[in-house]
Amino acid sequence: MNWMVFTDLTSLPTQFHWVLALVALAIGVVVLMRRKGTRSHVALGWAWIGTMLLVSLSALFVSNNTPEDALWLGFGFSYVHLLIPFTLTFVYVGVRSIRRGRVKAHRALMTITFFGSLVLAGALTFLPGRHMHTLFFGDEATVAQQLKDGVKK
């Protein structure tokens, strides 16, 4: 892992988004593995929901894509950004479902949100040419050139 990519080549909004996503991933794993319906499940669930909302909103400020990027949609956004409305909608409907006593719907919506918004989106960031790929697998020459060029994503 090349920490120069994270510290020197990554914008503050992107760093914030990454950290929040990792926190949401950790909380989500704990929530999914623990017994459901307990006070700790509810408390951790609300923490996860809050973190997911921050992850979704912070994603709006992660706009480092160019027309050369295979996932580019325009205006600095990629196809991964399409998960923002998906996440916000599923979190809202998931909370509404449990408040109405629809446990199965709640479980399904939150599980889909976890895997779609964190696992799938996270996996897409590791595609070659993406920033996380450079962070974990980037060669020193590429990183050195980006530092020289002042590229900050």
N, C-alpha and C positions, 0 to 999 in steps of 0.2 A: 504494500500500500504506500502510495506516495503522498505524504502529508503536505508537501509543497503545493500540490494541486488544490487541496482543501483550503490551506491557509493563504496562499499567494494568488491563486487563479480562480478562486470562488468568491462571488459577491456575498455580502452579508445576508441579503434576503435568501439566497440559495443555501447558505450555511444554516440559517435559522430553520428553513424548510426541512433540510436533511435531519437535523437534530430532532425536530418535532416528529418527523416520520418514524425515526428509530424509537422514540418514546412511545408513540402510538402502537408500533409493532410489538414492543415489549409488553405494554399494558394489554393489548389485544390477545396475545398468546396466553397471558395469565387468566384473563377473563374467560377465554374459550376452554381452558383446561380445568378451571375450578368448578365447584358445585354451583349450580344456578339457583337464583332466588334468594340467596343469603344477603345480609347487609353489606358484606364485603363485595359481593357481586354487583350490587346496586351502586355502591360508592366507586368501585373501579370502572364500572360501566359508564357512569357520568364523567369520570376522569378521561376515559377513552373517547367519549363523544366530544368533550371539550377539546381534546387534543386533535381529533380528526377534523373538527371545524377549523382549528388554527392551521392544520396541515393544508386543508383545502384552500383557505383564504391566502395563505402564504404562497401557494403554488401560482397564484395570479402574478406574483412579482418575480417568478423564476421564468425569465423569457430570454433565453440565450440561443435560440435556434436561428438558423440562416436558411436561405433557399437551397443550399447544398445539402442540408440535413434531410434525410429520407423521410423523417416524421414531421417535417415543417408544414404548418397550416397557414402561416402568414401572421403578420403583426407580432412576431416573436413567440408565437405559441406553436405547440406540437399536438399531435393526436393524444398524447398523454393528458393534456389539459382538458380533454373532453370528459375525463373522469371527475372533474370538479362538480358539475351539476349532478352527475350520477351519485356521487358521495353525499352531497348535501341533501338530495331528495331521499335517498335510502336511509340516511340517519334520521331525518325527520319522520318518515313513515314508520321506521323501526320503533322510535320512541312513542309515536302515536299508537302503534299496535299494542305495545305492552301496557300502555295506560288504559286501553280498551279491553285488556284481558286476552288478547290474541297472542298467546305465548309462541305457538308454532310459527306464525308470521314474523314475530319479533326475532326469533332465533334464526330463521332463514334470511331475513333482511340484514341482520348484523353480521352473519357469517359471510354472506355474499359481499357485503361492504368491506369486510376485513380482507378477504382474498382478492377482490377486484381492485380496491383502492390502494391497498398496501402491498400485497404480494405481486399481483400482476403489474401494477405501475412500477414497483420497485424493480421487477425483473426487466421491464422495458428500458429502464435507465442504464442497464448494463450492456446494452447493444453496442457494438463497435461504433466509434465516433461520438458516443454520448459521454457526458461529463463523468458519470460514475465509472464507466469503463476506463477512462483515462486515469481516474483516481486509483483504481485497484490494479489495472493491467497496463497502464501507459508506460511506454519506454522513456528512458531518461532524455533521449534526443528530442522527442516530441514535447515533453514538459519544458525542457530548456528553451526550445524555440518559442513556445507559448509565453514563457516568462519574458523572453527577449522582446517579443512583439507586444507585450502588455495585454494579452488577451485575458479578460476576466469574465467568467460566465456566472 
